[in-house]
Amino acid sequence: MTSSDGQYNKKGVLKKKRYKNELADLQEELVKLQYWIKEEGLRVCVVFEGRDAAGKGGVIKRITRRLNPRVVRVVALGKPTEREQGQWYFQRYVEHLPTEGEMVLFDRSWYNRAGVERVMGFCTDEEYEEFLRTCPEFERMLVRSGIVLIKYWFSISDEEQERRFQKRNKDPKRRWKLSPMDLEARARWDEYSEAKDTMFEHTDIEEAPWNVVHADVKRHARLNCISHLLNQIDYGDLTPGPIELPPRENDSAYERPPIDSQHWVPARFGSNPVDT
């Protein structure tokens, strides 16, 4: 598509208004999917992996923005504790898997071992090779148990990653996103490429294939990923209609305490209410 159809700008990026409209439509469908997962007792596990700054967090935020966190939750684990380091590798992830009527989004997952741990030397060669052997069987086991397992890899070019890193570095509100691991990964692009290729070779299985998202354009990546996710589950519309709100009680005999007896947050904008 080009800018000639009026929906794309000169750089070939979907215009903001069209993007927002498309996203709103997809988020409405996600609400329908949420109700379906809850009603049908589905267990859905979505794995998000990819290069640093590829946009995984951005699409996760757009997925969850209109959803109930009690039905759709995000798992983003930090560095393993000393106790977790002594566990079976997959153990710390198993406890976060979805129960009936739940969808879990993993912002990075057990694939840390095939990526950052491998490149940075945080695991031994034996641990890495064991992961490549056992991960496909682990995932087949999840699928046999009834879990809907969906895996996404966000693919970003070297040039676009560098541009996003530079943008983060210039913006104090974004600079926290530049972790020491990110900076080290930036210097090891080729090593990460080799690790990713090896990971795909062993774990791109029929039961749980990798779905690659071209992520150089954030708007396109978000819409494409969410649209694909919705197509992975055959769902219906169980969204309830408007409910009839009961009348509010009015107990005129109750006398409330003075409003100035409460500790109000200073009204920097607007003014404090006269009653609550």
N, C-alpha and C positions, 0 to 999 in steps of 0.2 A: 504493500500500500504506500501511496505517496501523499504529499500535502495537497494534491490536486482535488481530492475528494472532500476537502474541508475538515476532515476529522484529525489530520496529522499536521504538525508544524513543519517548518522548513528542514528540521533535523530528522524528520521521520518519526517523531514521538507523538503518541496520542495526546491530543489537546486536553488540558486540565478538566474542562467541563464535561467532555465525553468520558474521560477516565472516571470522574466522580460518579457520573450516572451509571456507568457499567459496574463500578464497584458497589454502588448501592443496590443494584439488582442482584448481584452475586451474594451480598450479605443477607439479603432477604431470603435467598435460596438456602444459605447456611443455617438460618433460623429454622427453616422447614426440615433440613437435615438433622438439626439438633433434636427437634421433637420426635423425628422418626427413630433416631438412635435410642432415645430414652424410652419410647413406647415399645420398640421391638427388642430392647435389651441387647443391642449390639455392643461389641467391644472393638473399638477402632483405635489403632495406633499409627500415628503419622510421624515419620522420621525426617528431619530437615538437616541436611549436611551441605557442605560446600566451602569454598574459600572464605577467608576473612573478608568482611565488607561486601559479601555477595548479595546480601539482602534477605537473609533468612529471618532475622528478627522483624523486619518490616512486614513481610507477608504474614507472619504469625500474629502480629498486632492487628492486621486487617481482618484476619480470620476470626479472632476472638472478640473484636470490638463490640459486636452486638449480641454476643452469646452469653449464656449462663455459665459462670466459672465452676458451678457445681456439676455441670454436665461436660463441659469442654475445658480442660485444664492444660497448662503448659508445664513441662518439666525441663529445667535447665540446671543440671547438676554442676557443682563446683569441683574443686580438687578433692580426690578421695581422702577420707580420713585414714588414720593409722589402722583402725579396725577394718575399714573397707578394703584397704590394700591387702589384707590377709584373707579376704573372701575369694570365692570363685568369681572370676572376672564379671560375669553377667549378673551376679547376685544383686548388686546395688541398683541395677536397672529393672530387675524383675518386680521388685516391690512397688514400682511406679507404673506398672502396666495397667491398662484399663480394666475396670470391673464391668458388669452388665450395665448397659445404658450410659456408657461413658466414652468420650473420645479424648485421647491424650496426644498432645503435640510435643515431641521431643526436639528441643532446640539444642542440637548435637546429642549424641547418643553413644551406644556401645562402639560406634565406629571411631571414637577417639583413639582406640588402640591402633587402628589401621592408618590413622592420619597423624595427629600431633604427637602421640606417644612414640610412633615409629620414627618420625623425622627428628624429633628432639631427643631421642634416646631414653625415653622414660620407661621403656619396657625392654626386656631382653629379646634376642633373636628367637629364642625358644617360645617365649610368651606370644610374640607376634605370629610365628608360624602356627602355634596352637589356635590362635584366634581365627586365622584364615581357614583352618580345618573345621573348627567347630561352629563358627558363625552361621554358615548355611544350614547346618542341622538345627541350631538353636531357632532360627527363623522358621524353618519348616515345622518345627514343633509348635511354635506360636500359631501358625496358620492352621495346623491340624486341630489345635485346641479351640478353634473358632474365632480367633482374633483376626480382624481385617488389618493387615499390615501394608502400609503404603510408604514408599521411600522416595524422597526427593533429593536430588543433587543440584545445587545452584551453581551454574557455570558462569564464570566471569573472566574477562580478558585481563591480561597483565596491565594494559594501559588503563583500563577502567578502574581496576583495583587501586592503582597508584593515584589516580585522580581522586578517588574517594578518601584514601588515606590523607592526601594533602588537604582536602576539604575539612576533614575531622581535625587535623592538626591546627588549622587556622581558626576554628570555632571553639571557644571555651566550653560551650554547651555540649559539644560532641567529643572533646578531647579525651574524656574518660574511656571512650571506646577503643582507644589505641593502647592496648595492653602490651606488656613486654613480649608476650607470645605472638601478638600480631606483628610487631616489628621484626621479630626473629623469622616469622613465616614469610614476611616480605623479602627477606634476604635469601630465602630458600625456596624460591618459586619452582625450580626444576625438581628438587627433591620431593616437594609436595605433589608435583605432577606425576612422578613415578609412583609414589605411594597410592595416589588416587587410581591410576591405571591398574595397578596390582590388585587393589581392593575390588574394583569392578570385575576384574577377571575371575575372582573367586566368589564374589557375593551377588553378582547379577543373575539371580536364579529365577526360574520360571514361576515359582510360588510367590516370590517377592522381588520383582525386577526393580532396577533403578529407573526412575523417571527424571530425566535431565531437563532443567529449566534454564533457558538462555536468559541470563540475568543482567546483561549490560545496561538495559533500560528498565528501571525499577517499576514504572507503571505497567509496562507490558508483562514483566515477570510476575507481578502480583496477580494481575487479571488471568494470565494463562495458568498459573499454578492453582488458583482457587477454582477456576472453571474445570480444570482436570480433576481436582479433588472431588468436586460434586459429581462428576461422571463416574467415579469409582464405586459408588453405592447407589443401588436402585431404590430410591426413596419416594415416598408420597407426601402429600401435603396434609399434615395433621395439626396445622396451626389452629388453635382455638379462636372462635369469633369473639367479639366484644362481650364482656360480662356486664350484668346489671348490677351496678353499685348500690349497696343498701343505703337507706337514708342515714344521715348522721344524727347522733343523739345530741340533745341540747338540754343539759342539766342547769337550768338557771339558778338553782339553789346553791351551786358551788361558787364560792368566791375565791378567785385566784390571787396569789401574792403579788405585791407591786412589781412591775416589770423592771424597775430600776434596782431591784435587789439582786439581779443576775449580773454576772461578770461578762459584759459584751466585748467582743473583739472590736477594736477601734475601726470605725467605718471610713477607711481610706477612700473607698469608692461607694457611692450611693449613701444611704442613711440607714440607721438601725430601725427595725420595725416597731410599731406601737403596741403590737400584741402578737403572741405566738401560741 
